[in-house]
Amino acid sequence: MSTTDQKRTHRPRTPRSPAKLALRALIAMALLVDAMVHLDLAGGYQLAAPSGLGAGNLFRLESVVAVGAAVFVLVRGNRSSYAAAFVVAASALSAVLLYRYVDVPALGPFPAMYEPLWFPEKTLSAIAEATAAIAAGAVLLKSRRP
């Protein structure tokens, strides 16, 4: 193998600054808080549709995706992981705000989830989602390629 081939296959890792590691940890923690809240609330929300899709199962699915994004950010810490974290957090925040302020009817298999009130767990989840979305979005904007 020539030296040129070795350079192509071996890329030196970029050093990780404490600030970047802290930001990755913040994003991951926010996503994990979001996942824990959704998982905790899922059982109660599934009662409206015990055998159907139901909000509870959507909450469980969101929890799995949030945990996956958190692990991706911790393990990789690259643009793809930050993009995934941003999409997961921003979509979850959008959903909680939409269903808080707009009475969206059931759409196909998706149940009506209008809930016009805030309570501690919902507020905690929204704050965690906003934190993850803002932090991941900031990293993406800062690291834009020319």
N, C-alpha and C positions, 0 to 999 in steps of 0.2 A: 504494500500500500504506500503510495507516495505521500509526501508531506501535504500536498494540496488536498488529497482525499481525507487525510486525518483532520485537516482544518474544517472540512465540510461536515464531517460526522461528529466532531467534538466541539461543542460550543461551551466556552467557559461560563459558569453561572455568574449572574450579576450579583454583587453584594447586596444584602438586604439591610436597609437602614432600620433602626429602631422605630422610626416614625412610620415606615411602610408596614412593618410587622404589627404595630399597634393599630393601624388603620384596617388591616386585614382582620385582626382580632375583633375590632369594633363591629365591622360588617358581619362577621360570622356570629358574634354574640347576639346582635340585633335579629338576625335571621333565626337563630335558635330560640330566642324569646318568643318571636312570632309563632314558630312551630309549636312550642310548648303550650301557648295559649290556645291555639286552634285545636290541638289534640285534647286539651283539657275540656274545651267546650263542645267537642264533636258529639259526644253521647247525648247531650240535651237537645241539640239541634236535629239529631236524627229521629227523634220521637215523632216529628210531624210526618215522616215518610219512612216507617220502619223497614219496609221491604224494597223501597225504591232508591233512586239516586240520592235524594235528600241532601240538605245542607250539611249534615254531619259527615257524610262521606266526602263531600267537597272539602270540608275542613280537614279531614284526614289526608286527602290527596295534597292539599296545600302544605300541610305539615311535612310530608315526605319530600316534596319539591324544595321547600325552604331548607330542610336539613341537607339535602343534596347540594344545594347552592352554597351553603355554609362550608361544607366539607371541600367543595371545589375551590372556594376562595382560600381556605387555609392551606390546602395542598399545593395548589398551582400559583395563585397570586398573579395571574396574567390577565390580559385584556379580556379574554373569553370568560374567565371566571367572574370578573367584575361586571361584564355585560349580563351574564346569567343572574348574578345577584341583583343587579338593577332591575331586570325584567321581572323577576320573582317578587321583589319588594314593591316595586311601583304598581304592578298589577294587583297585588293583594291590597295595597292602600287604596287604589282606585275602586276596587270592589267594595271595600268597607265604606268608603265615602258615598259611592253610588247608592248602595242599599240603605244607607242612613238617611239620605236626603231625597231619594226618588223611589216611588212605589213601582218598581219594575214587576210586571206580572210574570207568571211562570212561562218560560220559553222552552218548548219541547221537553226534554228530560230535566231541564234545570228548574228547580222550584222557585217560587216567589220567596224572596228573603228580606223583604222590607222590614226594617227594625228602627223606628224613629227615636231611638234613645241611645245615650252613652252610658256605659257602666264601666267599672274599673278594668276588667279584663279586656274589653273592647278598646278602651283608651290606651292601655298598655300595648296592645297589639298594633294599633295605629301609630303610636310613637316609635315602636321598634321598626315597623315597615318604613316609616318616613326617614328614620335615621339610616337604615341600610340603603335606601334608594338615594338619598342625598350623598352619602359617603361614596357609594359605588359610582354614582353619576359624576361626582367631582373627580374621582380618579380617572374615569374614562375621558372626561374633558381635558384634564391636565396632560394625559398621555397620548393625546391625538397625534397621529402621524401627519406630517406635512403633505 
